[in-house]
Amino acid sequence: MSSGNDCQPQTLTKPALGEKEAAELVDRVFGLKVSWIGSLPSYDDQNFHVRVSAEGADEYVLKITNSEDSQEPDLIEAQTQAMMFLRAEGFPSATPYLTKDGNIMSLESGDTTSGSKKYMVRLLTYLPGTPVAKIATNAQILYEIGKLAASVDKVLSEKFQHPSVKSLHRGQFIWNLANVPLLDQYIYALGQNKYRAVVEQVIEQFKGKVIPKLSSFRACINHGDLNDHNILVDSSSASLENPQYRVSGILDFSDMSYGYYVFEVAIAIMYMMIESPDPLSVGGHVLAGFESVVPLTAEERGSLFLLVSGRFAQSLVIAAHTALLYPENKEYLTITAKTGWKHLMTMFEVGQEAVEKTWFETAQAYKHQAP
């Protein structure tokens, strides 16, 4: 869900290629003949599911990055190298199909309507599986997602080395959880209502209670967007009553940046709450999985409620702002808003103490039993 490296999503141009143009692009840049192509939903890039008539792996995702992020090749290089690194480490991430020139990406001219805009183009392996958004989550997969979130950040932070990694220091990146205070400039998009008042409360509490603690959090590289559409799963059991899921794909590394371990677990909790019929219980299972790899400190735990609330605020405010700019993409942009507002309001009605008690008691229970 990237919106560029600075805090001005309005400068972005989303690519708008037709399927025929996209198929010609695959042929011209990657030397592959497309046998079938279909559009995939996206926040501010353009993605196509592509089948080619070549031998071997014949399904790919053509990823056309928005005009703003395309001006930062080092950042896209870092994201792509991280995906390749994670694949080599045994994680189910995509890998790029090289261009005819042997590169992992290529800067290409856009469609005729965007004039001189250039877009970075990659062809990534297509990962099988069902998005978490389309399954009824249970404690087992929530635990696995928490474990995945910690494992990805830990291996990236401890072992990933590449010259482009310095580009992940994205100080004003609007989706970095440290930048919740930057929402002040987009809050107008909410209009005047009860929701805006809650978001303003989140921002003020975040400034007063989270920002001063950042220096005490443990730093790492964050994936930054482990949402219910970016994690694919398949079922490893035949039981329909109690399916056992495993993660089969990790998608969309465009929000990667330097942050903190506690950011990743907060982001995962928030997105797993979205579709859950019992959203307040979700956090404990995700937290237990995360802490099986990276136990949180007392200060990190103490900030979790406001960090989850902060991510709700980011998602809801930025989506409202972006939907004003791109009304034709409003349905996709506001997916989170359908239940997100309700969950954020519920969190504040129940209160930090009670919500944390639920999360921490659930996580504690895992220490006495296998998940």
Secondary structure, DSSP 8 states (H G I E B T S, - for coil): ----SSS-GGG-------HHHHHHHIIIII---EEEEEEE--SSSEEEEEEESSSS--EEEEEE--TTGGG-HHHHHHHHHHHHHHHHTT--B--EE--TTS-S-EEEE--GGGTT-EEEEEEEE---SEEGGGS---HHHHHHHHHHHHHHHHHHHHH---GGGGGG--TT-TTSGGGGGGGGGTGGGG-SSHHHHHHHHHHHHIIIIIGGGGGGS-EEEE-----TTTEEEEE-S--SSS--EEEEEE---TT-EEEEHHHHHHHHHHHHHHT-SSHHHHHHHHHHHHHTTS---HHHHHTHHHHHHHHHHHHHHHHHHHHHH-GGGHHHHTTTHHHHHHHHHHHHHH-HHHHHHHHHHHHHHHTTS--
